[in-house]
Amino acid sequence: MPVKILMPALSPTMTEGKLVKWHKAEGDKVESGDVIAEIETDKATMEIESIDDGHIARILVVEGTEHVPVNDVIAVLLEEGEDESSVDKALNSEVEVKAPIVIDEPEIKPEVQETKIKHDNNRNRIIASPLARRLAVAKNIDLATIQGTGPHGRIVKSDIENVSTQVQNPQVLSQQISAPKPSGYDAVDLAKMLDIPHHLEENSGMRRTVASRLLESKQTVPHYYLTIDCELDKLLDVRKEINDAADSVYKLSVNDFIIKASALALKKIPEANVSWTDNTTVIYDRADISIAVAIDGGLITPIVKDADNKSLKAISNEIKDLASRAKLGKLKPEEYQGGTFSLSNLGMFGIKNFSAIINPPQSGILAVGAGEPRAIVKNNELAIATIMTCTASFDHRAIDGAVGAKLLAAFKNYIENPLSLLA
């Protein structure tokens, strides 16, 4: 019996993915456990395995295809002795479907699966084959306007092919007509008109996701900003003493101290370790710190979980491992999805001060600038100290100004009294 291989869900929130590479071609034999393809989400690339023996009879999604919906058929597997002629019949009928195994896929809780199934059933009230759905999207055809000729009125490939491409989705056409470009021209048009030398690079899935989430955050989250200066001299002395004693076995960074100080501050001011929803405020009982890491094509935020209960050495080793695997695209979804508060440190680039955009559903992010010698007044006398400027962005729906100020005051106290971070 032909087996449909589906685009797997690599995380509970995944709705689509990119088919990066096929490890098997049409006609190739496969055994259960063979790696057959690589799938990319907005944050990571994972290998998927076959769960059946047979041979690849048909590949429906070619390498490099983006925006492939979860549960769409990507290939058809035939078992030994089955006729190739059964493939087309299988694509237009309800035969067995199987999602391949995702290597290192996180466990999805039953309640999440139940919610997802309800969503899919609601979405699929129009009965259509996956191939017909994909063709309809490509041709911009509204499936609601099609009368299916398959079993039980199911819309099949031939139904889409017989529809004029002029019968388009009116909602999409309306959006195209009613959404003029802000300046009349986009950057590509302008570069061509003014004959500005340029070249184009396609936006990656990660870059598009980052852009979408940041735009949504700035449009829907009422940001406010608080800035505080922290003296680093005591911290730098303690760091040097620890690193000298470690004798190159490990090496703490200033960022390791900042992560620990942020987590301890959140535990001290728990009303700042929250997320907003329309009905409730989620108050987290654990401080999980998301660290912004720049990688090729975008940004990712690996998480140091339960950071307030970890030693500086443990935090240092963990963030080095997470950052290195993030740059290779090898993080598991549970290692970058979640977090209760974020840090973005641009001090290593010499940036003195900046404001960061909140990463929903979190309600706060701390932007850390460079530590630099500055003139300050101590005991009514002019002195020199190493100062680090930090600016926090807060969601005013969940965190009032006074609470944000208390959090920064607690953070500053930990940074300026670094021995308290060693406990």
Contacts in CASP RR format, 6 or more apart in sequence:
PFRMAT RR
TARGET T0000
AUTHOR 0000-0000-0000
METHOD contacts of the structure
MODEL  1
MPVKILMPALSPTMTEGKLVKWHKAEGDKVESGDVIAEIETDKATMEIES
IDDGHIARILVVEGTEHVPVNDVIAVLLEEGEDESSVDKALNSEVEVKAP
IVIDEPEIKPEVQETKIKHDNNRNRIIASPLARRLAVAKNIDLATIQGTG
PHGRIVKSDIENVSTQVQNPQVLSQQISAPKPSGYDAVDLAKMLDIPHHL
EENSGMRRTVASRLLESKQTVPHYYLTIDCELDKLLDVRKEINDAADSVY
KLSVNDFIIKASALALKKIPEANVSWTDNTTVIYDRADISIAVAIDGGLI
TPIVKDADNKSLKAISNEIKDLASRAKLGKLKPEEYQGGTFSLSNLGMFG
IKNFSAIINPPQSGILAVGAGEPRAIVKNNELAIATIMTCTASFDHRAID
GAVGAKLLAAFKNYIENPLSLLA
1 79 0 8 1.000
1 82 0 8 1.000
1 95 0 8 1.000
1 96 0 8 1.000
2 57 0 8 1.000
2 76 0 8 1.000
2 77 0 8 1.000
2 78 0 8 1.000
2 82 0 8 1.000
2 86 0 8 1.000
2 87 0 8 1.000
2 90 0 8 1.000
2 95 0 8 1.000
2 96 0 8 1.000
3 52 0 8 1.000
3 76 0 8 1.000
3 77 0 8 1.000
3 78 0 8 1.000
3 79 0 8 1.000
3 95 0 8 1.000
3 96 0 8 1.000
3 97 0 8 1.000
3 98 0 8 1.000
4 73 0 8 1.000
4 75 0 8 1.000
4 76 0 8 1.000
4 77 0 8 1.000
4 90 0 8 1.000
4 91 0 8 1.000
4 95 0 8 1.000
4 96 0 8 1.000
4 97 0 8 1.000
4 98 0 8 1.000
4 130 0 8 1.000
5 36 0 8 1.000
5 50 0 8 1.000
5 73 0 8 1.000
5 74 0 8 1.000
5 75 0 8 1.000
5 76 0 8 1.000
5 77 0 8 1.000
5 98 0 8 1.000
5 99 0 8 1.000
5 100 0 8 1.000
6 70 0 8 1.000
6 71 0 8 1.000
6 72 0 8 1.000
6 73 0 8 1.000
6 74 0 8 1.000
6 97 0 8 1.000
6 98 0 8 1.000
6 99 0 8 1.000
6 100 0 8 1.000
7 16 0 8 1.000
7 17 0 8 1.000
7 19 0 8 1.000
7 39 0 8 1.000
7 61 0 8 1.000
7 68 0 8 1.000
7 69 0 8 1.000
7 70 0 8 1.000
7 71 0 8 1.000
7 72 0 8 1.000
7 73 0 8 1.000
7 74 0 8 1.000
7 99 0 8 1.000
8 39 0 8 1.000
8 48 0 8 1.000
8 70 0 8 1.000
8 99 0 8 1.000
8 100 0 8 1.000
8 102 0 8 1.000
8 105 0 8 1.000
9 70 0 8 1.000
9 71 0 8 1.000
9 99 0 8 1.000
9 108 0 8 1.000
9 116 0 8 1.000
10 17 0 8 1.000
10 39 0 8 1.000
10 41 0 8 1.000
10 44 0 8 1.000
10 46 0 8 1.000
10 102 0 8 1.000
10 105 0 8 1.000
10 333 0 8 1.000
11 41 0 8 1.000
11 106 0 8 1.000
11 333 0 8 1.000
11 337 0 8 1.000
12 106 0 8 1.000
12 108 0 8 1.000
12 109 0 8 1.000
12 112 0 8 1.000
12 116 0 8 1.000
13 337 0 8 1.000
14 41 0 8 1.000
14 70 0 8 1.000
15 69 0 8 1.000
15 70 0 8 1.000
16 66 0 8 1.000
16 67 0 8 1.000
16 68 0 8 1.000
16 69 0 8 1.000
16 70 0 8 1.000
17 39 0 8 1.000
17 40 0 8 1.000
17 41 0 8 1.000
17 66 0 8 1.000
17 67 0 8 1.000
17 68 0 8 1.000
17 70 0 8 1.000
18 39 0 8 1.000
18 40 0 8 1.000
18 41 0 8 1.000
18 64 0 8 1.000
18 65 0 8 1.000
18 66 0 8 1.000
18 67 0 8 1.000
18 68 0 8 1.000
18 205 0 8 1.000
19 37 0 8 1.000
19 38 0 8 1.000
19 39 0 8 1.000
19 40 0 8 1.000
19 61 0 8 1.000
19 62 0 8 1.000
19 63 0 8 1.000
19 64 0 8 1.000
19 65 0 8 1.000
19 68 0 8 1.000
19 74 0 8 1.000
20 37 0 8 1.000
20 38 0 8 1.000
20 39 0 8 1.000
20 40 0 8 1.000
20 45 0 8 1.000
20 63 0 8 1.000
20 64 0 8 1.000
21 37 0 8 1.000
21 38 0 8 1.000
21 63 0 8 1.000
21 64 0 8 1.000
22 36 0 8 1.000
22 37 0 8 1.000
22 59 0 8 1.000
22 63 0 8 1.000
23 34 0 8 1.000
23 35 0 8 1.000
23 36 0 8 1.000
23 37 0 8 1.000
23 38 0 8 1.000
23 47 0 8 1.000
24 30 0 8 1.000
24 34 0 8 1.000
24 36 0 8 1.000
24 37 0 8 1.000
24 56 0 8 1.000
25 56 0 8 1.000
25 59 0 8 1.000
26 56 0 8 1.000
26 57 0 8 1.000
26 58 0 8 1.000
26 59 0 8 1.000
27 55 0 8 1.000
27 56 0 8 1.000
27 57 0 8 1.000
28 55 0 8 1.000
28 56 0 8 1.000
29 54 0 8 1.000
29 55 0 8 1.000
30 36 0 8 1.000
30 50 0 8 1.000
30 52 0 8 1.000
30 53 0 8 1.000
30 54 0 8 1.000
30 55 0 8 1.000
30 56 0 8 1.000
30 77 0 8 1.000
31 50 0 8 1.000
31 53 0 8 1.000
31 54 0 8 1.000
32 49 0 8 1.000
32 50 0 8 1.000
32 51 0 8 1.000
32 52 0 8 1.000
32 53 0 8 1.000
33 49 0 8 1.000
33 50 0 8 1.000
33 51 0 8 1.000
33 101 0 8 1.000
34 49 0 8 1.000
34 50 0 8 1.000
35 47 0 8 1.000
35 48 0 8 1.000
35 49 0 8 1.000
35 103 0 8 1.000
36 48 0 8 1.000
36 49 0 8 1.000
36 50 0 8 1.000
36 56 0 8 1.000
36 75 0 8 1.000
36 100 0 8 1.000
37 47 0 8 1.000
37 48 0 8 1.000
37 74 0 8 1.000
37 75 0 8 1.000
37 100 0 8 1.000
38 45 0 8 1.000
38 46 0 8 1.000
38 47 0 8 1.000
38 48 0 8 1.000
39 45 0 8 1.000
39 46 0 8 1.000
39 48 0 8 1.000
39 102 0 8 1.000
40 46 0 8 1.000
40 205 0 8 1.000
41 333 0 8 1.000
42 205 0 8 1.000
42 206 0 8 1.000
42 208 0 8 1.000
42 209 0 8 1.000
42 210 0 8 1.000
43 206 0 8 1.000
43 209 0 8 1.000
43 300 0 8 1.000
43 329 0 8 1.000
43 331 0 8 1.000
43 333 0 8 1.000
43 336 0 8 1.000
43 337 0 8 1.000
44 329 0 8 1.000
44 330 0 8 1.000
44 331 0 8 1.000
44 332 0 8 1.000
44 333 0 8 1.000
44 336 0 8 1.000
45 329 0 8 1.000
45 330 0 8 1.000
46 102 0 8 1.000
46 103 0 8 1.000
46 104 0 8 1.000
46 105 0 8 1.000
47 102 0 8 1.000
47 103 0 8 1.000
48 100 0 8 1.000
48 101 0 8 1.000
48 102 0 8 1.000
48 103 0 8 1.000
49 100 0 8 1.000
49 101 0 8 1.000
49 102 0 8 1.000
49 103 0 8 1.000
50 77 0 8 1.000
50 100 0 8 1.000
50 101 0 8 1.000
51 98 0 8 1.000
51 100 0 8 1.000
51 101 0 8 1.000
52 77 0 8 1.000
52 79 0 8 1.000
52 98 0 8 1.000
53 79 0 8 1.000
53 80 0 8 1.000
54 77 0 8 1.000
54 78 0 8 1.000
54 79 0 8 1.000
54 80 0 8 1.000
55 77 0 8 1.000
55 78 0 8 1.000
55 80 0 8 1.000
56 75 0 8 1.000
56 76 0 8 1.000
56 77 0 8 1.000
57 76 0 8 1.000
57 77 0 8 1.000
57 78 0 8 1.000
57 82 0 8 1.000
57 84 0 8 1.000
57 87 0 8 1.000
58 75 0 8 1.000
58 76 0 8 1.000
58 87 0 8 1.000
58 91 0 8 1.000
59 74 0 8 1.000
59 75 0 8 1.000
60 73 0 8 1.000
60 74 0 8 1.000
60 75 0 8 1.000
60 76 0 8 1.000
60 91 0 8 1.000
60 130 0 8 1.000
60 131 0 8 1.000
61 68 0 8 1.000
61 72 0 8 1.000
61 74 0 8 1.000
61 75 0 8 1.000
66 205 0 8 1.000
68 74 0 8 1.000
69 133 0 8 1.000
71 99 0 8 1.000
71 120 0 8 1.000
71 130 0 8 1.000
72 130 0 8 1.000
72 133 0 8 1.000
72 134 0 8 1.000
73 91 0 8 1.000
73 97 0 8 1.000
73 130 0 8 1.000
73 131 0 8 1.000
76 87 0 8 1.000
76 90 0 8 1.000
76 91 0 8 1.000
78 84 0 8 1.000
78 86 0 8 1.000
78 87 0 8 1.000
91 129 0 8 1.000
91 130 0 8 1.000
91 131 0 8 1.000
91 157 0 8 1.000
92 129 0 8 1.000
92 131 0 8 1.000
92 150 0 8 1.000
92 154 0 8 1.000
92 156 0 8 1.000
92 157 0 8 1.000
93 151 0 8 1.000
94 151 0 8 1.000
104 332 0 8 1.000
105 333 0 8 1.000
106 332 0 8 1.000
106 333 0 8 1.000
106 334 0 8 1.000
126 143 0 8 1.000
126 144 0 8 1.000
126 155 0 8 1.000
127 152 0 8 1.000
127 153 0 8 1.000
127 154 0 8 1.000
127 155 0 8 1.000
128 136 0 8 1.000
128 143 0 8 1.000
128 146 0 8 1.000
128 148 0 8 1.000
128 154 0 8 1.000
128 155 0 8 1.000
128 156 0 8 1.000
129 154 0 8 1.000
129 155 0 8 1.000
129 156 0 8 1.000
129 157 0 8 1.000
131 156 0 8 1.000
131 157 0 8 1.000
132 143 0 8 1.000
132 155 0 8 1.000
132 156 0 8 1.000
132 157 0 8 1.000
132 159 0 8 1.000
132 160 0 8 1.000
133 143 0 8 1.000
135 141 0 8 1.000
135 157 0 8 1.000
135 160 0 8 1.000
135 161 0 8 1.000
136 142 0 8 1.000
136 143 0 8 1.000
136 146 0 8 1.000
136 155 0 8 1.000
136 160 0 8 1.000
139 160 0 8 1.000
139 163 0 8 1.000
139 165 0 8 1.000
139 168 0 8 1.000
140 165 0 8 1.000
140 168 0 8 1.000
140 169 0 8 1.000
140 172 0 8 1.000
141 160 0 8 1.000
141 163 0 8 1.000
141 165 0 8 1.000
141 167 0 8 1.000
141 168 0 8 1.000
141 169 0 8 1.000
142 167 0 8 1.000
142 168 0 8 1.000
142 169 0 8 1.000
142 170 0 8 1.000
142 171 0 8 1.000
143 155 0 8 1.000
145 163 0 8 1.000
145 167 0 8 1.000
146 155 0 8 1.000
146 159 0 8 1.000
146 160 0 8 1.000
146 163 0 8 1.000
147 153 0 8 1.000
147 159 0 8 1.000
148 154 0 8 1.000
148 155 0 8 1.000
148 156 0 8 1.000
148 159 0 8 1.000
149 155 0 8 1.000
149 156 0 8 1.000
149 158 0 8 1.000
149 159 0 8 1.000
150 156 0 8 1.000
150 159 0 8 1.000
181 189 0 8 1.000
183 190 0 8 1.000
185 193 0 8 1.000
188 200 0 8 1.000
190 196 0 8 1.000
191 198 0 8 1.000
203 211 0 8 1.000
204 297 0 8 1.000
204 298 0 8 1.000
206 297 0 8 1.000
206 298 0 8 1.000
206 299 0 8 1.000
206 300 0 8 1.000
207 297 0 8 1.000
207 298 0 8 1.000
210 298 0 8 1.000
210 299 0 8 1.000
213 359 0 8 1.000
213 360 0 8 1.000
214 357 0 8 1.000
216 360 0 8 1.000
217 357 0 8 1.000
217 358 0 8 1.000
217 359 0 8 1.000
217 360 0 8 1.000
218 357 0 8 1.000
220 360 0 8 1.000
221 358 0 8 1.000
221 360 0 8 1.000
221 395 0 8 1.000
221 397 0 8 1.000
222 395 0 8 1.000
222 396 0 8 1.000
222 397 0 8 1.000
223 357 0 8 1.000
223 358 0 8 1.000
223 393 0 8 1.000
223 394 0 8 1.000
223 395 0 8 1.000
223 396 0 8 1.000
224 393 0 8 1.000
224 394 0 8 1.000
224 396 0 8 1.000
224 401 0 8 1.000
225 355 0 8 1.000
225 391 0 8 1.000
225 392 0 8 1.000
225 393 0 8 1.000
225 394 0 8 1.000
226 391 0 8 1.000
226 392 0 8 1.000
226 394 0 8 1.000
226 401 0 8 1.000
226 404 0 8 1.000
226 405 0 8 1.000
226 408 0 8 1.000
227 353 0 8 1.000
227 389 0 8 1.000
227 390 0 8 1.000
227 391 0 8 1.000
227 392 0 8 1.000
228 389 0 8 1.000
228 390 0 8 1.000
228 392 0 8 1.000
228 408 0 8 1.000
228 409 0 8 1.000
228 411 0 8 1.000
228 412 0 8 1.000
229 387 0 8 1.000
229 388 0 8 1.000
229 389 0 8 1.000
229 390 0 8 1.000
230 387 0 8 1.000
230 388 0 8 1.000
230 389 0 8 1.000
230 390 0 8 1.000
230 411 0 8 1.000
230 412 0 8 1.000
230 415 0 8 1.000
230 416 0 8 1.000
231 376 0 8 1.000
231 385 0 8 1.000
231 386 0 8 1.000
231 387 0 8 1.000
231 388 0 8 1.000
231 415 0 8 1.000
231 416 0 8 1.000
232 254 0 8 1.000
232 371 0 8 1.000
232 385 0 8 1.000
232 386 0 8 1.000
232 387 0 8 1.000
232 388 0 8 1.000
232 415 0 8 1.000
233 385 0 8 1.000
233 386 0 8 1.000
234 416 0 8 1.000
234 417 0 8 1.000
234 418 0 8 1.000
235 254 0 8 1.000
235 257 0 8 1.000
235 415 0 8 1.000
235 416 0 8 1.000
235 418 0 8 1.000
236 254 0 8 1.000
236 386 0 8 1.000
238 418 0 8 1.000
238 419 0 8 1.000
238 422 0 8 1.000
239 252 0 8 1.000
239 254 0 8 1.000
239 257 0 8 1.000
239 418 0 8 1.000
242 252 0 8 1.000
242 312 0 8 1.000
243 251 0 8 1.000
243 252 0 8 1.000
246 252 0 8 1.000
250 313 0 8 1.000
250 316 0 8 1.000
250 317 0 8 1.000
251 316 0 8 1.000
252 312 0 8 1.000
252 313 0 8 1.000
252 316 0 8 1.000
253 316 0 8 1.000
254 371 0 8 1.000
254 388 0 8 1.000
255 291 0 8 1.000
255 319 0 8 1.000
255 343 0 8 1.000
255 345 0 8 1.000
255 368 0 8 1.000
256 312 0 8 1.000
256 315 0 8 1.000
256 316 0 8 1.000
256 319 0 8 1.000
257 312 0 8 1.000
257 415 0 8 1.000
257 418 0 8 1.000
257 421 0 8 1.000
258 343 0 8 1.000
258 345 0 8 1.000
258 366 0 8 1.000
258 368 0 8 1.000
258 415 0 8 1.000
259 289 0 8 1.000
259 291 0 8 1.000
259 304 0 8 1.000
259 307 0 8 1.000
259 315 0 8 1.000
259 319 0 8 1.000
259 343 0 8 1.000
260 307 0 8 1.000
260 308 0 8 1.000
260 310 0 8 1.000
260 312 0 8 1.000
260 315 0 8 1.000
260 414 0 8 1.000
260 421 0 8 1.000
261 411 0 8 1.000
261 414 0 8 1.000
261 415 0 8 1.000
261 421 0 8 1.000
262 287 0 8 1.000
262 289 0 8 1.000
262 307 0 8 1.000
262 341 0 8 1.000
262 343 0 8 1.000
262 366 0 8 1.000
262 411 0 8 1.000
263 287 0 8 1.000
263 289 0 8 1.000
263 304 0 8 1.000
263 307 0 8 1.000
263 308 0 8 1.000
264 287 0 8 1.000
264 308 0 8 1.000
264 410 0 8 1.000
264 414 0 8 1.000
264 420 0 8 1.000
264 421 0 8 1.000
265 272 0 8 1.000
265 407 0 8 1.000
265 408 0 8 1.000
265 410 0 8 1.000
265 411 0 8 1.000
265 414 0 8 1.000
266 272 0 8 1.000
266 273 0 8 1.000
266 284 0 8 1.000
266 287 0 8 1.000
266 308 0 8 1.000
266 340 0 8 1.000
266 341 0 8 1.000
266 407 0 8 1.000
267 273 0 8 1.000
267 287 0 8 1.000
267 308 0 8 1.000
268 410 0 8 1.000
269 403 0 8 1.000
269 404 0 8 1.000
269 406 0 8 1.000
269 407 0 8 1.000
269 410 0 8 1.000
270 283 0 8 1.000
270 284 0 8 1.000
271 283 0 8 1.000
271 399 0 8 1.000
271 403 0 8 1.000
272 341 0 8 1.000
272 363 0 8 1.000
272 364 0 8 1.000
272 394 0 8 1.000
272 399 0 8 1.000
272 403 0 8 1.000
272 404 0 8 1.000
272 406 0 8 1.000
272 407 0 8 1.000
273 283 0 8 1.000
273 284 0 8 1.000
273 287 0 8 1.000
273 340 0 8 1.000
273 341 0 8 1.000
274 281 0 8 1.000
274 282 0 8 1.000
274 283 0 8 1.000
274 284 0 8 1.000
274 363 0 8 1.000
274 398 0 8 1.000
274 399 0 8 1.000
275 281 0 8 1.000
275 282 0 8 1.000
275 284 0 8 1.000
275 340 0 8 1.000
275 361 0 8 1.000
275 362 0 8 1.000
275 363 0 8 1.000
275 398 0 8 1.000
276 282 0 8 1.000
276 361 0 8 1.000
276 363 0 8 1.000
276 395 0 8 1.000
276 397 0 8 1.000
276 398 0 8 1.000
277 361 0 8 1.000
281 398 0 8 1.000
282 361 0 8 1.000
284 340 0 8 1.000
286 305 0 8 1.000
286 306 0 8 1.000
286 340 0 8 1.000
287 306 0 8 1.000
287 307 0 8 1.000
287 308 0 8 1.000
287 340 0 8 1.000
287 341 0 8 1.000
288 303 0 8 1.000
288 304 0 8 1.000
288 305 0 8 1.000
288 306 0 8 1.000
288 307 0 8 1.000
288 338 0 8 1.000
288 339 0 8 1.000
288 340 0 8 1.000
288 341 0 8 1.000
289 303 0 8 1.000
289 304 0 8 1.000
289 307 0 8 1.000
289 339 0 8 1.000
289 340 0 8 1.000
289 341 0 8 1.000
289 342 0 8 1.000
289 343 0 8 1.000
290 301 0 8 1.000
290 302 0 8 1.000
290 303 0 8 1.000
290 336 0 8 1.000
290 338 0 8 1.000
290 339 0 8 1.000
290 341 0 8 1.000
290 342 0 8 1.000
290 343 0 8 1.000
290 359 0 8 1.000
290 362 0 8 1.000
291 301 0 8 1.000
291 302 0 8 1.000
291 303 0 8 1.000
291 304 0 8 1.000
291 319 0 8 1.000
291 322 0 8 1.000
291 323 0 8 1.000
291 342 0 8 1.000
291 343 0 8 1.000
291 345 0 8 1.000
292 299 0 8 1.000
292 300 0 8 1.000
292 301 0 8 1.000
292 342 0 8 1.000
292 343 0 8 1.000
292 344 0 8 1.000
292 345 0 8 1.000
292 356 0 8 1.000
293 299 0 8 1.000
293 300 0 8 1.000
293 301 0 8 1.000
293 302 0 8 1.000
293 322 0 8 1.000
293 323 0 8 1.000
293 326 0 8 1.000
293 327 0 8 1.000
295 326 0 8 1.000
295 327 0 8 1.000
295 329 0 8 1.000
296 327 0 8 1.000
300 326 0 8 1.000
300 331 0 8 1.000
300 336 0 8 1.000
301 336 0 8 1.000
301 339 0 8 1.000
301 342 0 8 1.000
301 359 0 8 1.000
302 319 0 8 1.000
302 322 0 8 1.000
302 323 0 8 1.000
302 325 0 8 1.000
302 326 0 8 1.000
302 331 0 8 1.000
302 335 0 8 1.000
302 336 0 8 1.000
303 322 0 8 1.000
303 335 0 8 1.000
303 336 0 8 1.000
303 338 0 8 1.000
303 339 0 8 1.000
304 310 0 8 1.000
304 315 0 8 1.000
304 318 0 8 1.000
304 319 0 8 1.000
304 322 0 8 1.000
305 339 0 8 1.000
307 315 0 8 1.000
310 318 0 8 1.000
312 421 0 8 1.000
312 422 0 8 1.000
322 331 0 8 1.000
322 335 0 8 1.000
325 331 0 8 1.000
325 335 0 8 1.000
326 336 0 8 1.000
339 362 0 8 1.000
340 362 0 8 1.000
341 362 0 8 1.000
341 364 0 8 1.000
341 365 0 8 1.000
341 366 0 8 1.000
342 356 0 8 1.000
342 358 0 8 1.000
342 359 0 8 1.000
342 362 0 8 1.000
342 364 0 8 1.000
342 365 0 8 1.000
342 366 0 8 1.000
343 365 0 8 1.000
343 366 0 8 1.000
343 368 0 8 1.000
344 356 0 8 1.000
344 365 0 8 1.000
344 366 0 8 1.000
344 367 0 8 1.000
344 368 0 8 1.000
345 367 0 8 1.000
345 368 0 8 1.000
345 369 0 8 1.000
346 354 0 8 1.000
346 367 0 8 1.000
346 368 0 8 1.000
346 369 0 8 1.000
346 370 0 8 1.000
347 368 0 8 1.000
347 369 0 8 1.000
347 370 0 8 1.000
347 371 0 8 1.000
348 370 0 8 1.000
349 370 0 8 1.000
350 369 0 8 1.000
350 370 0 8 1.000
351 369 0 8 1.000
351 370 0 8 1.000
352 369 0 8 1.000
352 370 0 8 1.000
352 372 0 8 1.000
352 389 0 8 1.000
353 367 0 8 1.000
353 369 0 8 1.000
353 389 0 8 1.000
353 391 0 8 1.000
354 367 0 8 1.000
354 369 0 8 1.000
354 391 0 8 1.000
355 367 0 8 1.000
355 391 0 8 1.000
355 393 0 8 1.000
356 365 0 8 1.000
356 366 0 8 1.000
356 367 0 8 1.000
356 391 0 8 1.000
356 393 0 8 1.000
357 365 0 8 1.000
357 393 0 8 1.000
358 364 0 8 1.000
358 365 0 8 1.000
358 393 0 8 1.000
358 394 0 8 1.000
358 395 0 8 1.000
359 365 0 8 1.000
362 395 0 8 1.000
363 394 0 8 1.000
363 395 0 8 1.000
363 397 0 8 1.000
363 398 0 8 1.000
363 399 0 8 1.000
364 392 0 8 1.000
364 393 0 8 1.000
364 394 0 8 1.000
364 395 0 8 1.000
364 399 0 8 1.000
365 392 0 8 1.000
365 393 0 8 1.000
366 390 0 8 1.000
366 391 0 8 1.000
366 392 0 8 1.000
366 411 0 8 1.000
367 390 0 8 1.000
367 391 0 8 1.000
367 392 0 8 1.000
367 393 0 8 1.000
368 388 0 8 1.000
368 390 0 8 1.000
369 388 0 8 1.000
369 389 0 8 1.000
369 390 0 8 1.000
370 388 0 8 1.000
371 386 0 8 1.000
371 387 0 8 1.000
371 388 0 8 1.000
371 389 0 8 1.000
372 386 0 8 1.000
372 387 0 8 1.000
372 388 0 8 1.000
373 384 0 8 1.000
373 385 0 8 1.000
373 386 0 8 1.000
373 387 0 8 1.000
374 384 0 8 1.000
374 385 0 8 1.000
374 386 0 8 1.000
374 387 0 8 1.000
375 382 0 8 1.000
375 383 0 8 1.000
375 384 0 8 1.000
376 382 0 8 1.000
376 383 0 8 1.000
376 384 0 8 1.000
376 385 0 8 1.000
376 387 0 8 1.000
377 383 0 8 1.000
378 385 0 8 1.000
388 415 0 8 1.000
390 408 0 8 1.000
390 411 0 8 1.000
392 404 0 8 1.000
392 407 0 8 1.000
392 408 0 8 1.000
394 401 0 8 1.000
394 404 0 8 1.000
399 407 0 8 1.000
413 420 0 8 1.000
414 420 0 8 1.000
414 421 0 8 1.000
END
